[in-house]
Amino acid sequence: MWFNPNIHPFEEYENRFRSLKKYEEENEIEVIYIDEYGLKEFLEGTSKSEERCDFCLTWRLEKTAKEALKRDHDAFSTTLILSPYQDHERLKHIGSRIGEEKEIEFIYEDMRDGFQEHHRLANEMGLYKQNYCGCIFSEEERFKKDLLQV
């Protein structure tokens, strides 16, 4: 499922969206799209939260769980389990909590070992690969670090 209202700037959102559309078409899979660019809601939510990542993960995983339930699925997960840059304990905790609250299983499997292979395959397929989490805060952290190294 595509639900990434946290991604900033909009050009980054579009690049990621188009890359998934390309993957979907080339691999004949079905992707559920909830195409909502929610920067305003994201900024409001993060400003009221002690941990911006907790807000973001909760928001996105709750939407995923609700959509899974709506479609009569018995479980949900996230592609974030592939990323070595994610806090996996946080991800597992939030996903499990939501699963318990919504009465649907959250499937967590640490798939970080496949990250390099995933990047190799994405390169072969000509897919866009992001170089930061996606939110305006991670964008600043990622590129500010590069600026300081110049």
Backbone as a printed PyTorch tensor [residue, N CA C, xyz], in Angstrom:
tensor([[[  0.8370,  -1.1700,   0.0000],
         [  0.0000,   0.0000,   0.0000],
         [  0.8920,   1.2460,   0.0000]],

        [[  0.4890,   2.2200,  -0.7620],
         [  1.1850,   3.5020,  -0.7960],
         [  0.4170,   4.4950,   0.0620]],

        [[  1.0190,   4.9060,   1.1650],
         [  0.4950,   5.9900,   1.9980],
         [  1.6990,   6.6610,   2.6330]],

        [[  2.1450,   7.7310,   2.0400],
         [  3.3660,   8.4150,   2.4690],
         [  3.1690,   9.9250,   2.4980]],

        [[  2.2190,  10.4010,   3.2910],
         [  1.9390,  11.8320,   3.3090],
         [  3.0230,  12.6610,   3.9820]],

        [[  4.0070,  12.0050,   4.5410],
         [  5.0880,  12.6740,   5.2490],
         [  6.2250,  13.1240,   4.3370]],

        [[  6.2470,  12.6550,   3.1100],
         [  7.3940,  12.8900,   2.2350],
         [  7.4240,  14.3430,   1.7570]],

        [[  8.6180,  14.9210,   1.8250],
         [  8.8310,  16.3120,   1.4410],
         [ 10.1870,  16.4340,   0.7520]],

        [[ 10.3330,  17.2560,  -0.2340],
         [  9.3320,  18.1060,  -0.8750],
         [  8.4310,  17.2760,  -1.7900]],

        [[  7.4720,  17.9380,  -2.4120],
         [  6.5100,  17.2340,  -3.2500],
         [  7.2000,  16.5110,  -4.4040]],

        [[  8.2820,  17.0730,  -4.9140],
         [  9.0300,  16.4240,  -5.9940],
         [  9.5510,  15.0550,  -5.5410]],

        [[  9.9880,  14.9520,  -4.2910],
         [ 10.4460,  13.6690,  -3.7490],
         [  9.2750,  12.6910,  -3.6750]],

        [[  8.1330,  13.1970,  -3.2230],
         [  6.9080,  12.3870,  -3.1650],
         [  6.5870,  11.8260,  -4.5560]],

        [[  6.6300,  12.6830,  -5.5630],
         [  6.3370,  12.2630,  -6.9330],
         [  7.3450,  11.2340,  -7.4350]],

        [[  8.6240,  11.4230,  -7.1560],
         [  9.6460,  10.4660,  -7.5930],
         [  9.3950,   9.0870,  -7.0000]],

        [[  9.0890,   9.0340,  -5.7340],
         [  8.8420,   7.7520,  -5.0790],
         [  7.5490,   7.1150,  -5.5980]],

        [[  6.5280,   7.9400,  -5.7800],
         [  5.2440,   7.4580,  -6.2910],
         [  5.4160,   6.8500,  -7.6880]],

        [[  6.0740,   7.5730,  -8.5770],
         [  6.2890,   7.0960,  -9.9500],
         [  7.1310,   5.8180,  -9.9840]],

        [[  8.1070,   5.7340,  -9.0940],
         [  8.9440,   4.5440,  -9.0480],
         [  8.1190,   3.3160,  -8.6550]],

        [[  7.2400,   3.4720,  -7.6880],
         [  6.3820,   2.3570,  -7.2950],
         [  5.4180,   1.9890,  -8.4210]],

        [[  4.8600,   2.9900,  -9.1010],
         [  3.9620,   2.7240, -10.2370],
         [  4.6970,   1.9150, -11.3050]],

        [[  5.9340,   2.2920, -11.5870],
         [  6.7330,   1.5760, -12.5770],
         [  6.9450,   0.1280, -12.1300]],

        [[  7.3130,  -0.0550, -10.8660],
         [  7.5280,  -1.4050, -10.3400],
         [  6.2430,  -2.2260, -10.4260]],

        [[  5.1520,  -1.6110, -10.0600],
         [  3.8500,  -2.2960, -10.1030],
         [  3.5390,  -2.7790, -11.5250]],

        [[  3.7060,  -1.9190, -12.4970],
         [  3.3950,  -2.2540, -13.8890],
         [  4.3290,  -3.3190, -14.4440]],

        [[  5.6220,  -3.1990, -14.1550],
         [  6.5910,  -4.1530, -14.6920],
         [  6.4990,  -5.5250, -14.0460]],

        [[  5.9650,  -5.5860, -12.8300],
         [  5.9050,  -6.8590, -12.1100],
         [  4.4890,  -7.3840, -11.9520]],

        [[  3.5450,  -6.6950, -12.5490],
         [  2.1450,  -7.1170, -12.5400],
         [  1.6520,  -7.4570, -11.1330]],

        [[  1.8660,  -6.5150, -10.2390],
         [  1.3600,  -6.6520,  -8.8790],
         [  0.3040,  -5.5800,  -8.6590]],

        [[ -0.4940,  -5.7550,  -7.6250],
         [ -1.5010,  -4.7510,  -7.3040],
         [ -1.0510,  -3.9570,  -6.0850]],

        [[ -1.0330,  -2.6620,  -6.2200],
         [ -0.6950,  -1.7770,  -5.1240],
         [ -1.9220,  -0.9310,  -4.8070]],

        [[ -2.2080,  -0.7870,  -3.5450],
         [ -3.2940,   0.0790,  -3.0930],
         [ -2.6870,   1.4610,  -2.8920]],

        [[ -3.2650,   2.4650,  -3.5250],
         [ -2.7440,   3.8190,  -3.4190],
         [ -3.6930,   4.6910,  -2.6110]],

        [[ -3.1760,   5.2680,  -1.5610],
         [ -3.8740,   6.3210,  -0.8290],
         [ -2.9960,   7.5510,  -1.0560]],

        [[ -3.3240,   8.2460,  -2.1150],
         [ -2.4940,   9.3410,  -2.6060],
         [ -2.9040,  10.6400,  -1.9110]],

        [[ -2.3920,  10.8050,  -0.7160],
         [ -2.6800,  12.0040,   0.0670],
         [ -1.3530,  12.6520,   0.4470]],

        [[ -1.1250,  13.8230,  -0.0850],
         [  0.0760,  14.5560,   0.3000],
         [ -0.2890,  15.3770,   1.5310]],

        [[  0.1290,  14.9340,   2.7010],
         [ -0.3390,  15.5130,   3.9520],
         [  0.6930,  16.2840,   4.7380]],

        [[  1.4320,  17.1410,   4.0720],
         [  2.4960,  17.8720,   4.7700],
         [  1.9520,  18.6770,   5.9480]],

        [[  0.8360,  19.3530,   5.7510],
         [  0.2800,  20.1770,   6.8300],
         [ -0.0890,  19.3080,   8.0340]],

        [[ -0.7850,  18.1990,   7.7950],
         [ -1.1670,  17.3030,   8.8930],
         [  0.0660,  16.6930,   9.5550]],

        [[  1.0670,  16.3560,   8.7410],
         [  2.3100,  15.8030,   9.2760],
         [  2.9950,  16.8090,  10.2020]],

        [[  3.1230,  18.0440,   9.7470],
         [  3.7880,  19.0720,  10.5660],
         [  3.0090,  19.3640,  11.8430]],

        [[  1.6880,  19.4130,  11.7500],
         [  0.8680,  19.6290,  12.9520],
         [  1.0530,  18.4690,  13.9310]],

        [[  1.0230,  17.2410,  13.4190],
         [  1.1790,  16.0630,  14.2800],
         [  2.5400,  15.9790,  14.9350]],

        [[  3.5820,  16.2570,  14.1660],
         [  4.9270,  16.1750,  14.7320],
         [  5.1780,  17.2930,  15.7370]],

        [[  4.5390,  18.4420,  15.5340],
         [  4.7510,  19.5470,  16.4780],
         [  4.1030,  19.2590,  17.8340]],

        [[  3.1300,  18.3640,  17.8570],
         [  2.4350,  18.0200,  19.1020],
         [  2.9800,  16.7360,  19.7250]],

        [[  3.9120,  16.1030,  19.0670],
         [  4.4370,  14.8200,  19.5270],
         [  5.8410,  14.9980,  20.0920]],

        [[  6.1400,  14.2490,  21.1420],
         [  7.4940,  14.2940,  21.7010],
         [  8.5020,  13.6810,  20.7420]],

        [[  8.0940,  12.6640,  20.0270],
         [  8.9730,  11.9830,  19.0720],
         [  8.3220,  12.0070,  17.6950]],

        [[  8.8930,  12.7540,  16.7810],
         [  8.2740,  12.8860,  15.4610],
         [  8.1630,  11.5420,  14.7480]],

        [[  9.1550,  10.6850,  14.9040],
         [  9.1160,   9.3820,  14.2350],
         [  7.9840,   8.5140,  14.7920]],

        [[  7.7270,   8.6090,  16.0850],
         [  6.6100,   7.8630,  16.6670],
         [  5.2930,   8.3030,  16.0380]],

        [[  5.1150,   9.6210,  15.9040],
         [  3.8960,  10.1230,  15.2780],
         [  3.7760,   9.5980,  13.8570]],

        [[  4.8360,   9.7420,  13.0820],
         [  4.8150,   9.3600,  11.6720],
         [  4.5350,   7.8700,  11.4960]],

        [[  5.2670,   7.0390,  12.2170],
         [  5.0610,   5.5930,  12.1020],
         [  3.6580,   5.1970,  12.5410]],

        [[  3.1890,   5.7850,  13.6280],
         [  1.8420,   5.4600,  14.1070],
         [  0.8030,   5.8550,  13.0690]],

        [[  0.9020,   7.0430,  12.5570],
         [ -0.0410,   7.5460,  11.5560],
         [ -0.1010,   6.6170,  10.3460]],

        [[  1.0570,   6.2610,   9.8210],
         [  1.1180,   5.4580,   8.6010],
         [  0.7370,   3.9990,   8.8510]],

        [[  1.1910,   3.4280,   9.9610],
         [  0.8500,   2.0300,  10.2350],
         [ -0.6130,   1.8640,  10.6320]],

        [[ -1.1850,   2.8510,  11.3180],
         [ -2.6180,   2.7790,  11.6200],
         [ -3.4350,   2.7920,  10.3300]],

        [[ -3.0620,   3.6330,   9.3940],
         [ -3.7560,   3.6960,   8.1090],
         [ -3.6300,   2.3520,   7.3800]],

        [[ -2.4610,   1.7640,   7.4440],
         [ -2.2270,   0.4690,   6.7960],
         [ -3.0710,  -0.6190,   7.4500]],

        [[ -3.0980,  -0.6460,   8.7670],
         [ -3.8980,  -1.6490,   9.4800],
         [ -5.3800,  -1.4920,   9.1580]],

        [[ -5.8680,  -0.2640,   9.1490],
         [ -7.2830,  -0.0160,   8.8290],
         [ -7.6090,  -0.4790,   7.4120]],

        [[ -6.7240,  -0.2000,   6.4920],
         [ -6.9490,  -0.6170,   5.1020],
         [ -6.9270,  -2.1440,   4.9920]],

        [[ -6.0220,  -2.7830,   5.7100],
         [ -5.9630,  -4.2510,   5.7040],
         [ -7.2660,  -4.8380,   6.2530]],

        [[ -7.7520,  -4.2720,   7.3420],
         [ -9.0140,  -4.7440,   7.9170],
         [-10.1770,  -4.5300,   6.9550]],

        [[-10.2020,  -3.3800,   6.3260],
         [-11.2640,  -3.0530,   5.3700],
         [-11.3060,  -4.0790,   4.2330]],

        [[-10.1540,  -4.6240,   3.8930],
         [-10.0550,  -5.5840,   2.7970],
         [-10.0680,  -7.0310,   3.2910]],

        [[-10.4170,  -7.2100,   4.5730],
         [-10.5270,  -8.5400,   5.1870],
         [ -9.2100,  -9.3110,   5.2260]],

        [[ -8.1010,  -8.5960,   5.3390],
         [ -6.8170,  -9.2550,   5.5290],
         [ -6.6540,  -9.5670,   7.0150]],

        [[ -5.8070, -10.5340,   7.3190],
         [ -5.6240, -10.8960,   8.7230],
         [ -4.2970, -10.3990,   9.2940]],

        [[ -3.5360,  -9.6440,   8.4830],
         [ -2.2440,  -9.1320,   8.9470],
         [ -1.8380,  -7.9190,   8.1000]],

        [[ -0.8600,  -7.1830,   8.6200],
         [ -0.2850,  -6.0550,   7.8920],
         [  1.1910,  -5.9510,   8.2470]],

        [[  1.9400,  -5.2410,   7.4000],
         [  3.3670,  -5.0490,   7.6320],
         [  3.7920,  -3.7660,   6.9230]],

        [[  5.0830,  -3.5850,   6.7610],
         [  5.6250,  -2.3940,   6.1150],
         [  6.9520,  -2.7240,   5.4490]],

        [[  7.2560,  -2.0270,   4.3720],
         [  8.5500,  -2.1950,   3.7110],
         [  9.6840,  -1.6100,   4.5340]],

        [[  9.3550,  -0.8460,   5.5580],
         [ 10.3950,  -0.2610,   6.4110],
         [ 11.2340,  -1.3200,   7.1180]],

        [[ 10.7330,  -2.5560,   7.1900],
         [ 11.4850,  -3.6280,   7.8580],
         [ 12.7430,  -4.0090,   7.0760]],

        [[ 12.8830,  -3.4860,   5.8520],
         [ 14.0670,  -3.7310,   5.0370],
         [ 15.1900,  -2.7340,   5.3320]],

        [[ 14.8390,  -1.5820,   5.8660],
         [ 15.7910,  -0.4850,   5.9940],
         [ 16.7230,  -0.6050,   7.2070]],

        [[ 18.0350,  -0.5100,   6.9660],
         [ 18.9680,  -0.4910,   8.0840],
         [ 18.9800,   0.8700,   8.7990]],

        [[ 18.2810,   1.8500,   8.2370],
         [ 18.2550,   3.1900,   8.8140],
         [ 17.0830,   3.4040,   9.7660]],

        [[ 16.1750,   2.4530,   9.8240],
         [ 15.0300,   2.5560,  10.7180],
         [ 15.3710,   2.0240,  12.1050]],

        [[ 14.7100,   2.5440,  13.1000],
         [ 14.8090,   2.0310,  14.4620],
         [ 13.8510,   0.8370,  14.5340]],

        [[ 14.3810,  -0.3450,  14.4030],
         [ 13.5480,  -1.5430,  14.3000],
         [ 12.8000,  -1.8670,  15.5900]],

        [[ 13.3840,  -1.5760,  16.7110],
         [ 12.6640,  -1.8030,  17.9710],
         [ 11.4380,  -0.8860,  18.0460]],

        [[ 11.6020,   0.3460,  17.6650],
         [ 10.4900,   1.3080,  17.6310],
         [  9.4190,   0.8360,  16.6510]],

        [[  9.8510,   0.4550,  15.4760],
         [  8.9480,  -0.0120,  14.4390],
         [  8.1470,  -1.2350,  14.9090]],

        [[  8.8540,  -2.1810,  15.4940],
         [  8.2120,  -3.4040,  15.9940],
         [  7.2190,  -3.0760,  17.1120]],

        [[  7.6120,  -2.2050,  18.0200],
         [  6.7520,  -1.8270,  19.1430],
         [  5.4770,  -1.1390,  18.6540]],

        [[  5.6180,  -0.1550,  17.7860],
         [  4.4510,   0.5880,  17.2930],
         [  3.5460,  -0.3190,  16.4680]],

        [[  4.1250,  -1.1030,  15.5750],
         [  3.3240,  -2.0130,  14.7620],
         [  2.5740,  -3.0270,  15.5990]],

        [[  3.2360,  -3.5960,  16.6040],
         [  2.5900,  -4.5790,  17.4880],
         [  1.4720,  -3.9490,  18.3080]],

        [[  1.7130,  -2.7340,  18.8030],
         [  0.6840,  -2.0280,  19.5770],
         [ -0.5570,  -1.7680,  18.7270]],

        [[ -0.3430,  -1.2990,  17.5250],
         [ -1.4640,  -1.0400,  16.6210],
         [ -2.1870,  -2.3410,  16.2930]],

        [[ -1.4320,  -3.3970,  16.0530],
         [ -2.0380,  -4.6940,  15.7740],
         [ -2.9320,  -5.1610,  16.9140]],

        [[ -2.4480,  -4.9950,  18.1400],
         [ -3.2630,  -5.3770,  19.3000],
         [ -4.5120,  -4.5070,  19.4010]],

        [[ -4.3560,  -3.1980,  19.2260],
         [ -5.4880,  -2.2770,  19.3230],
         [ -6.5450,  -2.5500,  18.2530]],

        [[ -6.0980,  -2.8430,  17.0450],
         [ -7.0200,  -3.0410,  15.9200],
         [ -7.4150,  -4.5040,  15.7390]],

        [[ -6.8050,  -5.3740,  16.5300],
         [ -7.0600,  -6.8130,  16.4580],
         [ -6.7210,  -7.3830,  15.0810]],

        [[ -5.5080,  -7.0680,  14.6560],
         [ -4.9590,  -7.5910,  13.4070],
         [ -3.4650,  -7.7930,  13.6350]],

        [[ -2.9280,  -8.8780,  13.1000],
         [ -1.5260,  -9.2080,  13.3350],
         [ -0.5890,  -8.2660,  12.5850]],

        [[  0.4270,  -7.7820,  13.2840],
         [  1.5020,  -7.0360,  12.6480],
         [  2.6380,  -8.0220,  12.3950]],

        [[  3.0270,  -8.1400,  11.1460],
         [  4.1040,  -9.0650,  10.7910],
         [  5.4110,  -8.2880,  10.7420]],

        [[  6.3200,  -8.6870,  11.6100],
         [  7.6530,  -8.0900,  11.6140],
         [  8.6620,  -9.2000,  11.3880]],

        [[  9.5210,  -8.9650,  10.4190],
         [ 10.6670,  -9.8310,  10.2040],
         [ 11.8240,  -8.9140,   9.8370]],

        [[ 12.9140,  -9.0440,  10.5150],
         [ 14.0800,  -8.2050,  10.2390],
         [ 14.6530,  -8.6180,   8.8820]],

        [[ 14.4840,  -7.7580,   7.9080],
         [ 14.9220,  -8.0680,   6.5450],
         [ 16.1100,  -7.2180,   6.1050]],

        [[ 16.7950,  -6.6110,   7.0640],
         [ 17.9150,  -5.7280,   6.7260],
         [ 19.0240,  -6.4330,   5.9570]],

        [[ 19.1550,  -7.7540,   6.1380],
         [ 20.1910,  -8.4810,   5.3980],
         [ 19.9850,  -8.3970,   3.8900]],

        [[ 18.7590,  -8.1310,   3.4620],
         [ 18.4670,  -8.0440,   2.0360],
         [ 18.5790,  -6.6510,   1.4520]],

        [[ 19.0030,  -5.7140,   2.2600],
         [ 19.0360,  -4.3090,   1.8130],
         [ 19.9510,  -4.0930,   0.6100]],

        [[ 21.1640,  -4.6150,   0.6340],
         [ 22.1080,  -4.4170,  -0.4760],
         [ 21.5940,  -5.0600,  -1.7620]],

        [[ 21.0140,  -6.2380,  -1.6330],
         [ 20.4450,  -6.9190,  -2.8030],
         [ 19.2730,  -6.1110,  -3.3710]],

        [[ 18.4730,  -5.5570,  -2.4840],
         [ 17.3520,  -4.7030,  -2.8940],
         [ 17.8660,  -3.5180,  -3.7130]],

        [[ 18.9260,  -2.8990,  -3.2650],
         [ 19.5000,  -1.7580,  -3.9960],
         [ 20.0670,  -2.1810,  -5.3410]],

        [[ 20.7020,  -3.3250,  -5.3740],
         [ 21.2450,  -3.8300,  -6.6470],
         [ 20.1140,  -4.0470,  -7.6510]],

        [[ 19.0370,  -4.6900,  -7.2020],
         [ 17.9010,  -4.9550,  -8.0880],
         [ 17.2260,  -3.6590,  -8.5290]],

        [[ 17.1000,  -2.7150,  -7.6190],
         [ 16.4970,  -1.4210,  -7.9680],
         [ 17.3380,  -0.7210,  -9.0370]],

        [[ 18.6530,  -0.7950,  -8.9180],
         [ 19.5330,  -0.2110,  -9.9380],
         [ 19.3140,  -0.8880, -11.2910]],

        [[ 19.2520,  -2.2170, -11.2850],
         [ 19.0400,  -2.9610, -12.5270],
         [ 17.7180,  -2.5840, -13.1920]],

        [[ 16.7100,  -2.3270, -12.3830],
         [ 15.3830,  -1.9990, -12.9100],
         [ 15.2300,  -0.5100, -13.2230]],

        [[ 16.2240,   0.2790, -12.8810],
         [ 16.1560,   1.7100, -13.1330],
         [ 15.1580,   2.4160, -12.2350]],

        [[ 14.9760,   1.9140, -11.0150],
         [ 14.0370,   2.5100, -10.0810],
         [ 14.7050,   3.6280,  -9.2740]],

        [[ 13.9230,   4.6100,  -8.9380],
         [ 14.4000,   5.7050,  -8.0990],
         [ 14.6710,   5.1810,  -6.6940]],

        [[ 15.7930,   5.6000,  -6.1200],
         [ 16.1170,   5.2230,  -4.7430],
         [ 16.3300,   6.5030,  -3.9450]],

        [[ 15.5920,   6.6400,  -2.8740],
         [ 15.7040,   7.8280,  -2.0450],
         [ 16.9640,   7.7590,  -1.1870]],

        [[ 17.4000,   8.9300,  -0.7370],
         [ 18.6010,   8.9490,   0.1000],
         [ 18.3360,   9.5980,   1.4580]],

        [[ 17.0740,   9.6330,   1.8570],
         [ 16.6980,  10.0420,   3.2100],
         [ 15.2980,   9.5250,   3.4870]],

        [[ 14.9060,   9.5140,   4.7280],
         [ 13.6310,   8.9620,   5.1680],
         [ 12.4710,   9.4980,   4.3430]],

        [[ 12.4410,  10.7890,   4.1650],
         [ 11.3740,  11.3830,   3.3780],
         [ 10.7870,  12.6280,   3.9920]],

        [[ 10.8040,  12.7140,   5.3070],
         [ 10.1750,  13.8820,   5.9330],
         [ 11.0970,  15.0990,   5.8600]],

        [[ 10.5140,  16.2350,   6.0670],
         [ 11.2430,  17.5020,   5.9820],
         [ 12.3950,  17.5530,   6.9930]],

        [[ 12.2210,  16.9060,   8.1230],
         [ 13.2580,  16.9010,   9.1540],
         [ 14.4290,  16.0190,   8.7480]],

        [[ 14.1240,  14.8340,   8.2120],
         [ 15.2070,  13.9440,   7.7910],
         [ 15.9150,  14.5040,   6.5560]],

        [[ 15.1770,  15.2320,   5.7190],
         [ 15.8010,  15.8790,   4.5660],
         [ 16.8690,  16.8660,   5.0440]],

        [[ 16.5110,  17.6740,   6.0370],
         [ 17.4710,  18.6340,   6.5720],
         [ 18.6780,  17.9100,   7.1760]],

        [[ 18.4170,  16.8770,   7.9890],
         [ 19.5190,  16.1430,   8.6240],
         [ 20.4500,  15.5200,   7.5940]],

        [[ 19.8780,  14.9420,   6.5560],
         [ 20.6620,  14.2580,   5.5400],
         [ 21.5360,  15.2320,   4.7580]],

        [[ 20.9450,  16.3030,   4.2830],
         [ 21.6840,  17.2020,   3.4010],
         [ 22.5130,  18.2190,   4.1540]],

        [[ 22.1360,  18.5490,   5.3740],
         [ 22.9520,  19.4570,   6.1780],
         [ 24.2990,  18.7790,   6.4870]],

        [[ 24.2510,  17.4890,   6.7490],
         [ 25.4650,  16.7280,   7.0250],
         [ 26.4060,  16.8140,   5.8190]],

        [[ 25.8610,  16.6710,   4.6040],
         [ 26.6730,  16.7790,   3.3960],
         [ 27.2770,  18.1720,   3.2480]],

        [[ 26.5180,  19.1850,   3.5590],
         [ 26.9610,  20.5630,   3.4350],
         [ 28.1600,  20.8330,   4.3550]],

        [[ 28.1020,  20.2760,   5.5580],
         [ 29.1840,  20.4890,   6.5190],
         [ 30.4690,  19.7960,   6.1180]],

        [[ 30.3720,  18.7930,   5.2250],
         [ 31.5580,  18.0610,   4.7950],
         [ 32.2320,  18.7050,   3.5750]],

        [[ 31.6530,  19.7810,   3.0530],
         [ 32.2270,  20.4320,   1.8570],
         [ 33.4360,  21.2550,   2.2340]]])
